[in-house]
């Protein structure tokens, strides 16, 4: 089963994924971008290159997604795979930055993913106040520096894509206690 974790920066995905590594030690834990050796190089470029052109950034993410799909998702289709980010965030961030239609971005991502969609999606959501608080705690990377409203707009697109995806999904309030969130996520993954 392929489970996709989605949410904007600082939503708490990493914290929950760390807890899941203890709960599901036999699962494959991966991320986009950066779940393969090529993806690690792409991730470095994306996070540390000042102002790449919007199309260049889009195609870097798509290159990572294609490599990740082939080398991680399809290669381990018989295992539980938990991925930190994927096509939902890819489409949302790219739509805001490039203004390319959601339909066209979905088409490009479908090619990169060889039509392999996740079986379940977990979406951790933050309200404006909680996001603002979390952004103030640490230095910001290139994407976070685009601002609070940018991230909230991306989050709204993510949520709409997930709701309309027809894929089983769980939407979680990221401001809830960590253990409460963890329990609801474990129950959702185990529910077949």
Secondary structure, DSSP 8 states (H G I E B T S, - for coil): -EEEEE--TTSSHHHHHHHHHHH-TTSEEEETTTSSHHHHHHHHHHHHSTT--HHHHHHHHHHHHHHHIIIIIGGGTTS-EEEES-HHHHHHHHHHHH---HHHHHHHHHHHTTT---SEEEEEE--HHHHHHHHTSS---TTGGG-HHHHHHHHHHHHHHHHTS-SEEEEEETTS-HHHHHHHHHHHHH--
